[in-house]
Amino acid sequence: MIEQNCFNYFTEILCMNNRAVNLQLIQTTSILLANIKSPEKKYYILSHPFLNKLISFKFNFYDEELVDTFVSFLKAIAL
């Protein structure tokens, strides 16, 4: 993922503002954060601008499923 610079593609996908795709993007990023063991790779992911864009994106927080997934994502970052 790092070599292919997938986070730039993720940023483009996020800007499409499709509910189902954005939900999947949040879930995928959470799983990625939870499963990476290498400190260098975690540092890369946590310092990438994509993560800031994902956190600050204007999601529709009236959607309960999206809120649940987003809160789980924030927990994954905290851990």
GROMACS elastic network, one bead per residue, 0.5 to 0.9 nm:
[ bonds ]
;  ai    aj funct       b0    kb
    1     4     6  0.52513   500
    1     5     6  0.60113   500
    1     6     6  0.54409   500
    1     7     6  0.78798   500
    2     5     6  0.50282   500
    2     6     6  0.65931   500
    2     7     6  0.79580   500
    2    41     6  0.83536   500
    2    44     6  0.84076   500
    2    45     6  0.87046   500
    3     6     6  0.79714   500
    4     7     6  0.86326   500
    5     8     6  0.59780   500
    5     9     6  0.74362   500
    6     9     6  0.51259   500
    6    10     6  0.62232   500
    6    11     6  0.87172   500
    7    11     6  0.61338   500
    7    12     6  0.86560   500
    7    45     6  0.87039   500
    7    48     6  0.78605   500
    7    49     6  0.85166   500
    7    50     6  0.60719   500
    7    51     6  0.86524   500
    8    11     6  0.50846   500
    8    12     6  0.64884   500
    8    13     6  0.87538   500
    8    49     6  0.89426   500
    8    50     6  0.71289   500
    9    12     6  0.50959   500
    9    13     6  0.62130   500
    9    14     6  0.85887   500
   10    13     6  0.50040   500
   10    14     6  0.60598   500
   10    15     6  0.86952   500
   10    25     6  0.74190   500
   10    50     6  0.74036   500
   11    14     6  0.50491   500
   11    15     6  0.63838   500
   11    49     6  0.88902   500
   11    50     6  0.59049   500
   11    51     6  0.89724   500
   11    53     6  0.74662   500
   11    54     6  0.79469   500
   12    15     6  0.52837   500
   12    16     6  0.68346   500
   13    16     6  0.53606   500
   13    17     6  0.75445   500
   13    18     6  0.83425   500
   13    21     6  0.77146   500
   13    22     6  0.77334   500
   13    25     6  0.84220   500
   14    17     6  0.57340   500
   14    18     6  0.76242   500
   14    21     6  0.77676   500
   14    22     6  0.59690   500
   14    25     6  0.76126   500
   14    53     6  0.85768   500
   14    54     6  0.75466   500
   14    57     6  0.83641   500
   15    18     6  0.82856   500
   15    22     6  0.89746   500
   15    57     6  0.87307   500
   16    21     6  0.87126   500
   16    22     6  0.85736   500
   17    20     6  0.89682   500
   17    21     6  0.78546   500
   17    22     6  0.67271   500
   17    59     6  0.83031   500
   18    21     6  0.53760   500
   18    22     6  0.59035   500
   18    23     6  0.84498   500
   19    22     6  0.52158   500
   19    23     6  0.60694   500
   19    24     6  0.86462   500
   19    59     6  0.85003   500
   19    60     6  0.84904   500
   19    66     6  0.83317   500
   20    23     6  0.51211   500
   20    24     6  0.62931   500
   20    25     6  0.86302   500
   21    24     6  0.50827   500
   21    25     6  0.60926   500
   21    26     6  0.87083   500
   22    26     6  0.62143   500
   22    27     6  0.85981   500
   22    59     6  0.87578   500
   22    66     6  0.87654   500
   23    26     6  0.52762   500
   23    27     6  0.63304   500
   23    28     6  0.86513   500
   23    65     6  0.84667   500
   23    66     6  0.62659   500
   23    69     6  0.72087   500
   23    70     6  0.82224   500
   24    27     6  0.50368   500
   24    28     6  0.59785   500
   24    29     6  0.85073   500
   25    28     6  0.51220   500
   25    29     6  0.61431   500
   25    30     6  0.85852   500
   25    54     6  0.89424   500
   26    29     6  0.52476   500
   26    30     6  0.62120   500
   26    31     6  0.87283   500
   26    54     6  0.77526   500
   26    66     6  0.88833   500
   26    69     6  0.69902   500
   26    70     6  0.66768   500
   26    73     6  0.65418   500
   27    30     6  0.51031   500
   27    31     6  0.62334   500
   27    32     6  0.85545   500
   27    69     6  0.67044   500
   27    70     6  0.81431   500
   27    72     6  0.84101   500
   27    73     6  0.69888   500
   28    31     6  0.51655   500
   28    32     6  0.60717   500
   28    33     6  0.86290   500
   29    33     6  0.61507   500
   29    34     6  0.85979   500
   29    51     6  0.86976   500
   29    73     6  0.75015   500
   30    33     6  0.51983   500
   30    34     6  0.62165   500
   30    35     6  0.87262   500
   30    69     6  0.89252   500
   30    72     6  0.74598   500
   30    73     6  0.50268   500
   30    74     6  0.81492   500
   30    75     6  0.86319   500
   30    76     6  0.58106   500
   30    77     6  0.75697   500
   31    34     6  0.51010   500
   31    35     6  0.61700   500
   31    36     6  0.86937   500
   31    73     6  0.85308   500
   31    76     6  0.81199   500
   32    35     6  0.53603   500
   32    36     6  0.62043   500
   33    36     6  0.57548   500
   33    37     6  0.87670   500
   33    42     6  0.70741   500
   33    45     6  0.78041   500
   33    46     6  0.85304   500
   33    73     6  0.88795   500
   33    76     6  0.65612   500
   33    77     6  0.70105   500
   34    37     6  0.82351   500
   34    76     6  0.63091   500
   34    77     6  0.83405   500
   34    79     6  0.81704   500
   36    39     6  0.80857   500
   36    41     6  0.71026   500
   36    42     6  0.64408   500
   37    40     6  0.88272   500
   37    41     6  0.77816   500
   37    42     6  0.73145   500
   38    41     6  0.53654   500
   38    42     6  0.62579   500
   38    43     6  0.86344   500
   39    42     6  0.50603   500
   39    43     6  0.60382   500
   39    44     6  0.85913   500
   40    43     6  0.50966   500
   40    44     6  0.62643   500
   40    45     6  0.87705   500
   41    45     6  0.62512   500
   41    46     6  0.85676   500
   42    45     6  0.51282   500
   42    46     6  0.60100   500
   42    47     6  0.84188   500
   43    46     6  0.51435   500
   43    47     6  0.59414   500
   43    48     6  0.84605   500
   44    47     6  0.52833   500
   44    48     6  0.60796   500
   45    48     6  0.53205   500
   45    49     6  0.87373   500
   45    50     6  0.84574   500
   45    51     6  0.74760   500
   46    49     6  0.83787   500
   46    50     6  0.88942   500
   46    51     6  0.66510   500
   46    52     6  0.87879   500
   46    77     6  0.80726   500
   47    50     6  0.85276   500
   47    51     6  0.74879   500
   47    52     6  0.85134   500
   48    51     6  0.59586   500
   48    52     6  0.75287   500
   49    52     6  0.52406   500
   49    53     6  0.63801   500
   49    54     6  0.86979   500
   50    53     6  0.50373   500
   50    54     6  0.60777   500
   50    55     6  0.86112   500
   51    54     6  0.50409   500
   51    55     6  0.61905   500
   51    56     6  0.85949   500
   52    55     6  0.51701   500
   52    56     6  0.60721   500
   52    57     6  0.83314   500
   53    56     6  0.52053   500
   53    57     6  0.56861   500
   54    57     6  0.52963   500
   54    58     6  0.88602   500
   55    58     6  0.86734   500
   55    70     6  0.85821   500
   55    74     6  0.82219   500
   56    59     6  0.86166   500
   58    61     6  0.84397   500
   59    62     6  0.87615   500
   59    63     6  0.88593   500
   59    66     6  0.81303   500
   59    67     6  0.88403   500
   60    63     6  0.60727   500
   60    66     6  0.77215   500
   60    67     6  0.84385   500
   61    64     6  0.69441   500
   61    65     6  0.89349   500
   61    66     6  0.67449   500
   61    67     6  0.57764   500
   62    65     6  0.89719   500
   62    66     6  0.82196   500
   62    67     6  0.77151   500
   63    66     6  0.54086   500
   63    67     6  0.63561   500
   63    68     6  0.88833   500
   64    67     6  0.50059   500
   64    68     6  0.61994   500
   64    69     6  0.86174   500
   65    68     6  0.51869   500
   65    69     6  0.62347   500
   65    70     6  0.85377   500
   66    69     6  0.51258   500
   66    70     6  0.59606   500
   66    71     6  0.85280   500
   67    70     6  0.50513   500
   67    71     6  0.60842   500
   67    72     6  0.85629   500
   68    71     6  0.52660   500
   68    72     6  0.62737   500
   68    73     6  0.86476   500
   69    72     6  0.50909   500
   69    73     6  0.61739   500
   69    74     6  0.87448   500
   70    74     6  0.62830   500
   70    75     6  0.86650   500
   71    74     6  0.50546   500
   71    75     6  0.62569   500
   71    76     6  0.86659   500
   72    75     6  0.50072   500
   72    76     6  0.62360   500
   72    77     6  0.87638   500
   73    76     6  0.50312   500
   73    77     6  0.64225   500
   73    78     6  0.87365   500
   74    77     6  0.51015   500
   74    78     6  0.62592   500
   74    79     6  0.87501   500
   75    79     6  0.62083   500
   76    79     6  0.52265   500
